[in-house]
Amino acid sequence: MALPVAEWQGRTARLWAALEPALRERLEAASLQDAVRLGCDLLRSKEEEEAALVQLCHRAPTDKRPEAASWYREQGNREFKRGRYQAALRLYSKAASHELPGSPEVSVCFANRSAALLHLGYFEVCLEDIARAESHGYPDRLLPKVLLRKAECLLCLGRLQDAQDILRVLESKIALDGVMTPHLTRLKRLSQLKVKLGEKERCPEPAGEAHGGTQGEPEIWEENNRISGASSSLSLSFDAERGRHLVASQDIVPGQRLVKEEAFVSVLCPGESLPLQEGDTAWDTRATNADLYCHRCLRQLLASVPCQGCSYAKYCSQDCAARAWQQYHRTECSLGALLLTLGVFCHVALRTVLLAGFAEVSRLVAGSHCGDKNLQSPEASCKPLSEAAGAGAGSRGVPGCDSSGRYQSSYQALFHLLPHTEQHSPEHKFLCTLSVVALCKQLQAAGLEAAVLSQESPQQWSKPKTCEKTSAELSPELKTVAEAMLRHVLQLQCNAQAITVMQELGPGDGAVVDKKPVRLATAFFPVLSLLNHSCCPNTSVSFSGTAATVRAAQPISSGQEVLHCYGPHWCRMRVAERQQLLSQYFFECHCPACLQELESGVKSVVSIRNSFCCPKCQAPMQGEEDTLCCSNEACATSASRDHLSGRLQDLQQQIKKALDLLRVRKADQAIKMLLKCQMDAGTFLSPEHLLMGEMEDHLAQVYATLGKWEKAARHLKKSIEIVEMHHGPSSVETGQELFKLAQILFNGFAVSEALSTIQRAEGILSVHFGPQSAQIQELQEMKACLSELPRNILQRT
């Protein structure tokens, strides 16, 4: 959630409505500096508002609760006994995040999780968890079973000498303890492992051969000496109409990498929940993005390293945990509930100033007071580049550039992104002001001001602060911090970049993996923010962890602007919907797609393809009013738009129920329900409707889970036809569908067709994601496997 919770929004809205008209006028016209000062005065006189915010924070606790840890561990044990190791893994991680640092119970959580990892085949990670259990004081009486698990992992990894050493230690320990009944099972397992070990020594596995070409050719890349992280084929331009923007300085081919930038700051979004088990429980057993991805680098988590101070933050390694603590989490840790309550934008704003450092923040804030109007409207202070004096002037006139004219992915560039202070509604600006001031007051009350101002020594960072009574007045330094944060919260409405990831749907244990894009984090990318919007963009953006990569999606001629889609794409929305969504960016889109659709008589392709058809003759229904009429003059059928829309909603609910059946492995019932949905849809939806394609895709998925590869391929091919119609033959959506088709044909042993599909999918996906992407690697592995088959098999298939 980008903005604060609804209850806090409601309270600030009521407070705004109750203000004296003169005070509202002052707030509407206030600079950022004055807005913070007025916000401080208001909250000082409205203590009940701060008390209400504290109460709202109780709904999102992030403190450690040992009773929750015990409950999660018990639930994990239950799932483990059922053989649901992935669910057990998540629950053991939740338990570990609630255990107090240094407690013996946390070692048990790591040991239990290592057992789930062993069953899932993650041997290296299993060894890491065993090491964590040992280092946290795992009980000596339980050590034999962990050592046995360690030996098994080492054996599976081919580390025979290490496995032998552990088995010797284990034998000695059991001998010292005496052969008691609890050790009998372990002794039996030990003898089995020794037999396996002997077999491995007698018959060593052949060394794996390296397959050439699977890593792809390294990309040719020459970085721009004026724009950090950008290709030398781009140049930075500026004019009053388009502001800062990037232009091709030479002809660019599809797939060429144009920008690769690490986020200056990113904050993980909690995300939607994925149920782990059925039934309501005392504690939340669902897995969210907060459980699935590292809170610093955004890598997917298997065995998370919990924060020692709170139950919310989780990391992929001890190194990430330590870096996060040093850079920002030592300040954020005790404020987790407040940050979740105030929303991701406030969290990003706080982390931005923490990463920048108070010295840089105060320098730029002070500079903005000297030329505040120029920061609101850069065109007031900068001439177009073509008018810059002198041949070597470069981009010195562009806001955000340093003294040498270089535009870097820096706090200075981020600070100069437009906050659009005058365009935001007064109510929104008021909400943001009170939220930021409340957060800074809590920083001061919790004794965290020194940490924010970078005045603590490293030895003090790990010491918890006792919460003090809120001071009546913010210090001048924290007012500077609040002003910068308010600026960043307002900037985020137009400059926030969603970091997305392709997340697996369902259990993820099938031969064909179905994925959907999910918003993983919100970030600031100063260089990426230079790209202006188009509903028909010429670039494609992908993410790997906290890094964004921009590639050309089509040929871009020298002198042509490089454009990015902010979300509303001409293939997915009508022009009216796009313009409404784009209003949050305070501009009207005049891209070719919008101009064409706004012309009289031109109908959106989305309207045409996602239209209703006549229930009687299947001809398209037409009309702009509440009543739609059949376009076939011989048919006089009419129908209410509301009635047809209601049928569409009912159909979507039935499809959802079918997918729920698939998740609980009731494939036959899912097929029957989807086929019934398909028949019903054919009576009132156009054959090209996107939902028709989605149903074909779902049927392909169900048949693939049953191993019925020919049927799965047949349905997926129909889905691809509709996807191509909507998004284009070289779109990323078509590439993703072709990737799934390649998996199905590969598993169905349709060799020649699989090879041709792999080639086409590779050509599309490499343009959007590059030759090093995971999907390209998998396609190349499938191709190598099929190419190594005997010639007679290749000829038959």
Secondary structure, DSSP 4 states (H G I P E B T S, - for coil): --SPPHHHHHHHHHHHHHS-HHHHHHHHH--HHHHHHHHHHHHHH-HHHHHHHHHHHTTS--S--HHHHHHHHHHHHHHHHTT-HHHHHHHHHHHHHHSPTT-HHHHHHHHHHHHHHHHHT-HHHHHHHHHHHHHTT--GGGHHHHHHHHHHHHHHTT-HHHHHHHHHHHHHHHHHH---HHHHHHHHHHHHHHHHHHHHHHSPPPPPPP-TTTT-PPPP--B-SSBTTBBTTEEEEEETTTEEEEEESS-B-TT-EEEEEE-SEEEE-----B--SSS--SS---B-HHHHB-TTT-PBPSS-EE-SS-SS-EESSHHHHHHHIIIIIHHHGGGHHHHHHH-HHHHHHHHHHHHH-HHHHHHHHHHHHHSHHHHH-GGGT---GGG-SSTT-TTTTSTT--TTS-B-SSHHHHHTS---TTTS-HHHHHHHHHHHHHHHHHHHHTT-HHHHTT-S-GGGTTSPPPPPPPPSS--HHHHHHHHHHHHHHHHHHHH-EEEEEEEEPTTS-SSS--EEEEEEEEEE-TTGGGPEE-SS-SEEEEEETTEEEEEESS-B-TTPBPEE--S--TTTS-HHHHHHHHGGGTS----HHHHHHHSTTPPPHHHHHT-BB-TTT-PBEE-SSSEEEES-TT---EEEHHHHHHHHHHHHHHHHHHHHHHHTT-HHHHHHHHHHHHHHHTTTB-TT-HHHHHHHHHHHHHHHHTT-HHHHHHHHHHHHHHHHHHH-TTSHHHHHHHHHHHHHHHHTT-HHHHHHHHHHHHHHHHHHH-TTSHHHHHHHHHHHHHHTS-HHHHHH-
